[in-house]
Amino acid sequence: MRTSELKLNSSLKNQIAKTLSQTIADLKNATEADIFISDFFTSAEVETFAKRLAVAYWLKKGRSYTNIKTNLKVSSATIADVSSQMDKKGFKLALQKAEAEEWATIWTQKIKKFVGSKK
């Protein structure tokens, strides 16, 4: 039996989940987050979570299942699963953060072009 199949006491499970959440919340920036993620998760785990976020993001942007499946190399079942969870608070929060970052990046580029053209 794999360790991940053994069941924890529910109180301990909640306590260590809160510790994980607090640890993530205490990370100061993307660099610290990258270090944490690369040291605590396998590359397969990171890819799985990253793909789920990308699926949600692309669904919100209106991409088709076929486009998402082809580009992200995920199954239709994964896309459907993510689609069914997009009304949850965590997904909404993650998408808001991703969209805010996208907006900031776009406007930073526009401002740099504008300032550069004034010189």
C-alpha positions as CSV (number, residue, x, y, z in Angstrom):
1,M,0.0,0.0,0.0
2,R,1.3,3.4,-0.9
3,T,1.6,6.1,1.8
4,S,-0.9,8.3,0.0
5,E,-3.5,5.5,0.4
6,L,-3.3,5.4,4.2
7,K,-6.0,7.5,5.9
8,L,-5.1,10.2,8.3
9,N,-7.1,11.1,11.4
10,S,-9.4,13.9,10.3
11,S,-8.2,16.4,12.9
12,L,-4.6,15.8,12.0
13,K,-5.5,16.1,8.3
14,N,-7.1,19.5,8.9
15,Q,-4.2,20.7,10.9
16,I,-1.5,19.8,8.3
17,A,-3.7,21.2,5.5
18,K,-3.9,24.5,7.4
19,T,-0.1,24.4,7.8
20,L,0.3,24.0,4.1
21,S,-2.1,26.8,3.4
22,Q,-0.3,29.1,5.8
23,T,3.0,28.2,4.4
24,I,1.8,29.1,0.9
25,A,0.3,32.3,2.1
26,D,3.6,33.3,3.8
27,L,5.6,33.1,0.5
28,K,6.7,36.6,-0.4
29,N,6.8,36.5,-4.1
30,A,6.9,34.3,-7.3
31,T,10.5,33.4,-6.8
32,E,9.8,31.9,-3.3
33,A,6.7,30.2,-4.7
34,D,8.8,28.6,-7.5
35,I,11.4,27.4,-5.0
36,F,8.7,25.9,-2.7
37,I,6.8,24.3,-5.6
38,S,9.9,22.7,-7.2
39,D,11.1,21.3,-3.9
40,F,7.8,20.0,-2.5
41,F,6.1,18.7,-5.6
42,T,7.2,16.3,-8.3
43,S,7.3,17.6,-11.8
44,A,4.2,15.5,-12.6
45,E,2.3,17.1,-9.7
46,V,3.2,20.6,-10.8
47,E,2.3,19.8,-14.4
48,T,-1.1,18.4,-13.3
49,F,-2.0,21.5,-11.3
50,A,-0.7,23.9,-13.9
51,K,-2.7,22.2,-16.6
52,R,-5.9,22.4,-14.5
53,L,-5.3,26.1,-14.1
54,A,-4.6,26.5,-17.8
55,V,-7.7,24.5,-18.7
56,A,-9.9,26.8,-16.5
57,Y,-8.2,29.9,-17.9
58,W,-8.7,28.8,-21.5
59,L,-12.3,27.8,-20.9
60,K,-13.0,31.2,-19.4
61,K,-11.4,32.7,-22.5
62,G,-13.8,30.7,-24.7
63,R,-11.4,28.2,-26.2
64,S,-13.0,24.9,-27.4
65,Y,-12.5,21.5,-25.8
66,T,-10.7,20.4,-29.0
67,N,-8.3,23.4,-28.8
68,I,-7.6,22.8,-25.1
69,K,-7.2,19.0,-25.5
70,T,-4.8,19.4,-28.4
71,N,-2.6,22.2,-26.9
72,L,-2.5,21.1,-23.3
73,K,-2.5,17.3,-23.9
74,V,-5.4,16.7,-21.5
75,S,-8.4,14.4,-21.8
76,S,-12.0,15.6,-22.5
77,A,-12.8,14.2,-19.0
78,T,-10.2,16.5,-17.4
79,I,-11.6,19.5,-19.3
80,A,-15.2,18.5,-18.2
81,D,-14.1,18.1,-14.6
82,V,-12.4,21.5,-14.5
83,S,-15.4,23.0,-16.3
84,S,-17.7,21.6,-13.6
85,Q,-15.6,23.2,-10.8
86,M,-15.1,26.6,-12.2
87,D,-17.9,28.1,-10.0
88,K,-16.0,27.1,-6.9
89,K,-14.3,29.9,-4.9
90,G,-10.8,28.6,-5.4
91,F,-11.1,28.4,-9.1
92,K,-12.6,31.9,-9.3
93,L,-9.9,33.3,-7.1
94,A,-7.1,31.6,-9.2
95,L,-8.6,32.9,-12.4
96,Q,-8.9,36.5,-11.0
97,K,-5.3,36.4,-10.0
98,A,-4.2,35.1,-13.5
99,E,-6.3,37.7,-15.3
100,A,-4.9,40.5,-13.1
101,E,-1.4,39.4,-13.9
102,E,-2.3,39.2,-17.6
103,W,-3.8,42.7,-17.5
104,A,-0.7,44.1,-15.7
105,T,1.6,42.5,-18.2
106,I,-0.3,43.9,-21.2
107,W,-0.4,47.4,-19.7
108,T,3.2,47.4,-18.7
109,Q,4.1,46.6,-22.3
110,K,1.8,49.3,-23.6
111,I,3.3,51.9,-21.2
112,K,6.9,50.9,-22.2
113,K,6.0,51.3,-25.9
114,F,4.4,54.7,-25.2
115,V,7.3,56.0,-23.1
116,G,9.8,54.6,-25.6
117,S,8.1,56.4,-28.5
118,K,8.3,59.8,-26.6
119,K,12.1,59.7,-26.5
